């Protein structure tokens, strides 16, 4: 069900070549369709959205105004959701807000030189679009993880889109989470057409400054195409987890954690790296045993077979080197002293320390964001956070005395670059009138 790879004595390159890592973006057929959808939305606006919803979701929208979810429907979904689940959502929201509040930055000024004021102004974006997956499954956690950091940052307008389920409605749990997160502008809309609507605006859907949130391959490709017209969070690929385990690890725990990611998608990646052949064998046995108890066992089996692996290495130090090379979305350090390894971890979206920190606690309740870089992009991307929803403006102020000390340097620099008008711009301030 899951491959065993003996990486002992092998190079990183050799191990990488054995592993298969899926990509959401290598899809020419889907890209061609996405480009056509974006073009249609730009040209036809609401009409295109109605047509695509009928074509792809099999839902007929009688008029553009019906795309917007009424406030009464949002309130009704909240009121009808099981009270225990409302408590869980509210508790998660509080923890997410508390964590992200620590990320908030303030504007600052500096007066290090006489007559010179420098600084940085922090401003929240005006309007942000949230894409929340729906249709076949509901992910209210995506609502909280995307909306709350934006609210903490100071974004005033949050526009949420989510595909309809079979009855043409957005999942009640998604609406309940939106109520808790303070979102009241919600549209029953999904796919590449929803991304295009947020990026360019239509008669009904307002244009936003940034689009955040995961989706299928069409959503990922659409976000990539509209980047530059609007900002985006990242290109989300299939979910992935790497667990580094030594001989002290509990096989049953790790097997369960690997399956928790494999159940997302048949393209999800679940990888164990260990220096213990006994742990490797025990975890493989646990996977065989535990998977039969899982409702989504068919998905789990396909994911583990195609993209899972138990990799044997010579030492835990080599396991860390391999993990850094993979730069996983989720990394579990299932070793005797995880803090000893923490400083050596350079590339990972989220790091989970020890046997009682399973990855799902980060998905839902711990507080850090679960919108994380995938497909090795943790080398240069970070988890979604408050910084993703603000802009930074530089502040510069010189008085005449301060400028007089450096204007010749500025002019010489400008002429070195062949820009005499730049030089004149500073020199004119110190010329004596003829």
C-alpha positions in Angstrom: 0.0 0.0 0.0 2.9 2.3 0.7 6.4 2.1 -0.8 9.5 1.4 1.2 12.5 3.3 -0.1 15.9 2.4 1.1 17.7 5.7 1.0 20.7 4.6 3.0 23.9 5.6 1.2 21.9 7.3 -1.6 22.1 11.0 -2.6 19.2 13.5 -2.2 19.0 13.5 -6.0 18.5 9.8 -6.2 15.8 9.8 -3.5 14.0 12.7 -5.2 13.9 10.9 -8.5 12.2 7.9 -6.9 9.6 10.1 -5.2 6.6 11.4 -7.2 5.4 14.8 -6.3 2.1 15.9 -8.0 1.6 19.4 -9.3 -1.7 21.3 -9.8 -0.3 23.4 -12.6 0.9 20.9 -15.2 -2.4 20.7 -17.0 -2.6 22.2 -20.6 -6.2 21.0 -21.2 -7.4 22.6 -18.0 -5.4 25.8 -18.6 -7.0 26.3 -22.0 -10.5 26.0 -20.4 -9.6 28.4 -17.6 -8.4 31.0 -20.1 -11.6 30.8 -22.0 -13.6 31.1 -18.7 -11.7 34.2 -17.6 -12.1 35.8 -21.1 -15.9 35.2 -21.0 -16.3 36.6 -17.5 -14.4 39.8 -18.5 -16.5 40.2 -21.6 -19.9 39.1 -20.4 -19.9 39.7 -16.7 -22.9 38.3 -14.8 -24.2 36.5 -17.8 -21.1 34.4 -18.0 -21.3 33.6 -14.3 -24.9 32.4 -14.7 -24.0 30.3 -17.8 -21.0 28.6 -16.2 -22.9 27.8 -13.0 -25.6 26.1 -15.1 -23.0 24.3 -17.1 -20.6 23.1 -14.4 -22.7 23.0 -11.2 -26.1 22.2 -12.9 -27.7 25.0 -11.0 -29.9 27.6 -12.7 -29.7 31.1 -11.3 -32.8 33.1 -12.3 -31.1 36.5 -12.0 -27.7 37.9 -11.0 -29.0 39.2 -7.6 -29.8 35.7 -6.6 -26.1 34.8 -6.5 -25.8 36.8 -3.3 -26.7 34.9 -0.2 -29.2 36.8 1.9 -28.3 37.9 5.4 -31.4 36.0 6.6 -30.1 32.8 5.1 -26.7 33.3 6.8 -28.5 33.9 10.2 -30.7 30.9 9.6 -27.8 28.6 8.9 -26.1 29.8 12.1 -29.2 29.3 14.2 -29.8 25.8 12.8 -26.3 24.5 13.2 -25.8 22.2 16.1 -24.9 24.2 19.2 -21.9 22.0 20.0 -20.5 22.7 16.5 -21.1 26.4 17.0 -19.1 26.3 20.2 -16.3 24.5 18.4 -16.2 27.1 15.6 -16.3 30.0 18.0 -13.5 28.5 20.1 -11.4 27.9 17.0 -12.1 31.5 15.9 -10.9 32.9 19.3 -7.7 30.9 19.1 -7.0 31.9 15.5 -7.6 35.6 16.3 -5.4 35.4 19.4 -2.5 33.9 17.4 -2.8 36.3 14.5 -3.2 39.4 16.7 0.5 38.8 17.7 1.5 39.3 14.0 0.1 42.8 13.8 2.6 45.5 12.9 2.4 49.2 13.5 3.6 52.1 11.4 6.9 53.7 12.6 9.0 56.8 12.2 12.7 57.4 12.6 14.6 60.7 13.2 18.1 59.4 13.0 19.5 62.5 11.1 18.9 66.2 11.6 16.2 67.3 9.3 15.4 63.8 8.0 12.3 61.8 8.8 11.9 58.3 7.5 9.3 55.7 8.3 6.9 53.1 7.1 3.1 53.3 7.0 1.1 50.1 7.4 -2.3 50.1 5.6 -4.8 47.3 5.3 -6.2 46.4 1.9 -9.6 47.8 1.1 -11.3 44.7 -0.2 -10.3 41.0 -0.1 -11.9 38.0 -1.9 -12.2 34.6 -0.1 -12.6 31.5 -2.1 -14.0 28.7 0.1 -14.3 25.2 -1.4 -17.7 23.6 -1.5 -19.8 21.6 -3.8 -19.0 18.0 -2.7 -17.6 18.9 0.8 -17.7 21.7 3.3 -14.7 23.3 4.8 -15.8 25.9 7.4 -12.2 25.9 8.7 -11.2 27.6 5.5 -13.6 30.5 6.2 -12.0 31.1 9.6 -8.4 30.7 8.5 -8.8 33.1 5.6 -11.2 35.7 7.1 -9.8 36.2 10.6 -6.3 37.3 9.7 -7.8 39.7 7.2 -10.0 41.2 9.9 -7.1 41.4 12.3 -5.2 43.3 9.7 -8.0 45.8 9.3 -9.6 44.8 6.0 -13.1 46.3 6.0 -14.7 44.4 3.1 -14.5 40.7 2.8 -16.2 39.1 -0.2 -16.7 35.4 0.0 -17.5 33.0 -2.9 -18.3 29.3 -2.4 -19.7 26.8 -4.9 -23.3 25.6 -4.5 -24.1 22.1 -3.4 -26.8 20.0 -5.3 -29.7 22.1 -3.9 -28.1 25.3 -5.2 -27.2 26.5 -1.7 -23.9 27.1 0.1 -23.2 24.6 2.9 -24.9 25.8 6.2 -21.6 25.1 8.1 -19.8 27.4 5.8 -22.4 30.1 6.3 -22.3 29.6 10.1 -18.5 30.0 10.0 -18.9 33.1 7.9 -21.3 34.6 10.4 -18.8 34.0 13.2 -16.0 35.5 11.1 -18.0 38.6 10.4 -18.6 38.1 6.6 -22.0 39.2 5.3 -21.2 39.5 1.5 -21.3 35.9 0.2 -22.0 34.7 -3.3 -23.0 31.2 -4.5 -20.3 30.9 -7.0 -17.3 28.6 -7.6 -14.6 27.5 -10.0 -12.4 29.6 -12.3 -15.4 31.9 -13.0 -15.5 32.9 -9.4 -11.9 33.8 -9.4 -12.3 35.8 -12.6 -15.3 37.7 -11.1 -13.3 38.7 -8.0 -10.3 39.7 -10.1 -12.1 41.8 -12.7 -15.5 42.5 -11.1 -18.9 42.2 -12.8 -22.2 44.1 -12.5 -22.9 42.2 -9.3 -19.6 40.9 -7.9 -17.2 43.7 -6.7 -13.6 43.7 -7.8 -11.2 42.9 -4.9 -7.5 43.7 -4.2 -6.5 40.1 -3.3 -7.9 36.6 -3.6 -7.1 34.0 -1.0 -8.3 30.4 -0.4 -7.7 27.0 -1.8 -9.5 25.2 -4.6 -9.3 22.6 -7.3 -7.0 22.7 -10.3 -9.3 25.2 -12.1 -9.2 27.6 -9.2 -5.4 27.2 -8.8 -4.8 27.9 -12.5 -7.2 30.8 -12.5 -5.5 32.4 -9.5 -2.2 32.1 -11.3 -3.6 33.8 -14.4 -5.1 36.8 -12.6 -2.0 37.4 -10.5 -0.9 40.9 -11.3 -4.4 42.1 -11.9 -4.9 41.3 -8.2 -2.7 39.8 -5.5 -3.1 36.2 -4.5 -2.0 34.2 -1.4 -0.3 31.3 -3.1 -0.9 28.5 -5.6 -2.2 25.7 -3.5 -1.3 22.1 -4.6 -2.3 18.8 -3.1 -1.9 18.4 0.7 1.3 16.9 2.0 3.0 15.7 5.2 6.4 14.5 6.2 7.0 12.8 9.5 10.6 12.4 10.8 10.7 9.6 13.3 13.4 7.9 15.4 13.2 4.6 17.3 11.2 6.2 20.2 8.3 7.1 17.9 4.8 5.6 18.4 4.0 3.8 15.1 0.2 3.9 15.6 0.3 7.7 16.0 2.4 8.3 12.9 0.3 5.9 10.7 -2.8 7.8 11.8 -1.2 11.2 11.0 -0.1 10.0 7.5 -3.6 8.8 6.8 -5.1 12.2 7.9 -3.4 13.8 5.0 -3.9 11.0 2.5 -7.7 11.2 2.9 -7.7 14.7 1.5 -7.1 13.6 -2.1 -5.7 10.8 -4.2 -2.9 13.2 -5.1 -2.0 14.0 -1.5 1.5 13.1 -0.3 2.3 11.3 3.0 6.0 10.5 3.7 7.8 9.0 6.6 11.6 9.5 7.0 13.3 7.4 9.7 16.7 5.9 10.6 14.9 2.8 12.2 14.0 -0.1 10.1 11.8 -1.4 12.9 9.8 1.8 13.0 9.5 1.8 9.3 8.1 -1.8 9.3 5.8 -1.1 12.2 4.3 2.0 10.6 3.7 0.1 7.4 1.9 -2.6 9.4 -0.2 0.0 11.3 -1.2 1.6 8.0 -2.5 -1.8 6.7 -4.4 -2.3 10.0 -5.8 1.2 10.5 -6.8 2.0 6.9 -9.6 -0.6 6.9 -11.4 1.3 9.6 -11.5 4.6 7.6 -14.6 5.6 5.7 -12.3 7.2 3.0 -10.0 4.2 2.8 -10.1 4.0 -1.0 -8.8 7.5 -1.3 -6.2 6.9 1.4 -5.0 3.7 -0.3 -4.6 5.4 -3.7 -2.8 8.4 -2.2 -0.4 6.2 -0.2 0.3 3.9 -3.2 1.0 6.7 -5.7 2.6 9.4 -3.5 3.3 7.9 -0.1 6.7 6.5 1.0 8.5 5.2 4.0 12.1 6.3 3.5 15.0 4.7 5.4 18.1 7.0 5.9 21.3 6.5 7.8 20.6 9.1 10.5 18.1 11.6 11.8 20.4 14.3 10.7 20.1 13.0 7.1 16.3 12.9 7.6 16.4 16.6 8.4 18.5 17.3 5.3 16.0 15.3 3.1 13.0 17.1 4.7 14.5 20.5 4.1 15.0 19.5 0.5 11.3 18.4 0.2 10.2 21.6 2.0 6.8 20.0 3.0 3.6 21.7 3.8 3.4 19.9 7.2 6.3 18.5 9.1 6.0 16.3 12.2 9.1 15.8 14.4 8.3 12.5 16.0 11.6 12.2 17.9 12.8 12.0 21.5 13.9 15.6 21.6 12.1 17.6 18.8 13.4 21.0 20.1 17.0 19.8 19.3 16.1 19.5 15.7 13.9 22.6 15.4 16.9 24.9 14.7 17.9 22.7 11.8 14.6 22.9 10.0 14.8 25.5 7.3 11.9 24.8 5.0 8.5 23.7 6.2 5.0 25.4 6.2 4.1 24.3 9.7 6.2 22.3 12.2 4.6 20.0 14.8 6.7 18.9 17.8 6.3 15.6 19.5 3.8 12.7 19.8 0.9 14.8 21.1 0.9 17.4 18.4 -0.9 15.7 15.5 -1.2 17.7 12.3 -5.0 18.1 12.6 -4.7 20.2 15.7 -3.1 22.7 13.5 -5.8 22.4 10.9 -8.5 23.4 13.3 -7.8 24.5 16.9 -4.2 25.5 17.7 -4.4 29.0 16.2 -1.7 29.2 13.5 -3.0 29.3 9.9 -3.6 26.1 8.0 -3.2 27.9 4.6 0.3 26.7 4.0 2.8 26.5 1.0 2.7 23.2 -0.8 4.7 21.4 -3.5 8.1 22.5 -2.1 7.2 26.2 -2.1 7.9 26.4 1.6 11.4 27.3 0.4 10.1 30.8 -0.4 6.4 31.0 0.8 5.1 31.4 4.3 1.8 30.5 5.9 -1.1 32.9 5.4 -1.0 35.6 8.0 -1.8 39.2 8.8 1.1 40.5 6.6 -0.7 39.1 3.6 -3.5 41.6 4.0 -1.6 44.8 4.5 0.5 47.1 2.3 3.6 49.0 3.4 4.3 52.6 2.2 7.7 54.2 2.7 7.7 57.7 4.2 10.5 60.2 3.3 10.8 63.8 4.5 13.9 66.0 4.1 14.2 69.7 5.0 16.5 72.0 3.0 19.5 71.6 5.2 19.4 67.8 5.1 18.9 67.7 1.3 21.8 70.2 0.8 24.2 67.6 2.3 23.4 64.9 -0.2 21.9 66.5 -3.3 25.2 66.4 -5.2 25.4 62.7 -4.5 21.9 62.2 -5.8 22.7 64.2 -8.9 25.9 62.3 -9.6 24.1 59.0 -9.1 21.3 60.0 -11.5 23.8 61.0 -14.2 25.6 57.7 -13.8 22.3 56.0 -14.8 21.8 58.4 -17.7 18.9 60.3 -16.1 19.7 64.0 -16.2 16.2 65.1 -15.3 16.5 63.2 -12.1 19.7 65.1 -11.4 18.0 68.4 -12.2 15.2 67.7 -9.9 17.5 68.0 -6.9 19.9 70.6 -8.3 17.1 73.0 -9.1 16.4 73.5 -5.4 19.9 74.9 -4.9 20.4 77.1 -8.0 20.7 80.8 -7.6 18.1 82.7 -9.7 19.7 84.4 -12.7 
